[in-house]
Amino acid sequence: MPNVFRLFLVPALVLLGTPATAAQSGDSQDEFWAALSGLCGQAFAGRLVSFDESIDAGWLPERLVIHVRECSEEKILIPLHVGEDRSRTWVLTRLDDGIRLKHDHRLESGAEDDMTWYGGHTTDPGRAWRQVFPVDDYSRLLFLNGGLEGSVANIWYMDVRPGEHFAYGLTRAGRHLRAEFDLSEPIDPPPAPWGHE
């Protein structure tokens, strides 16, 4: 398959769930935000359901846990724990022009990792159950400077199906990571993520 087609195939599959116009979506981002906020204070266990074993092998034997730890009208913080690794927090920010997703990566000392604050921003209203975050300019530059050229085409997404599952995904040509968390069975919240004690 020619590279020009491969570049658009996977992102197109992710975006199939997104509506073409704002009129079709109604208040989809408000509904998405409300559904996620409704989970605030709760933690949930999950697993990888789509992965590349050569890249994601370190995650496969570990217990995955998310904790919807902090919520406000403007910001939601969701730490992701991979076994004993508490380095990751997803930071969602509600803006006038959509929702921004950033990845806050910390060292065990609490200091910021060199590769942190990357992410993306919605470019359409999405759906009440799914928001999609194409990579932003800051992140492209960060990836290029860090030798991660393949990541400049990243698209992240989050699904929220209250009572069913929450999903986090990363996709680009030749890469699809998806983790799903069972929202039907909350678990005890984990310790604070590194740098957020």
Beta strands, then each sheet from edge to edge (+ up, - down):
strand 1: 43-50
strand 2: 64-67
strand 3: 70-71
strand 4: 75-82
strand 5: 85-95
strand 6: 98-105
strand 7: 118-121
strand 8: 130-134
strand 9: 155-161
strand 10: 165-172
strand 11: 175-182
sheet 1: 3+ 4- 2+ 1- 11+ 10- 9+ 8-
sheet 2: 3+ 4- 5+ 6- 7+
end
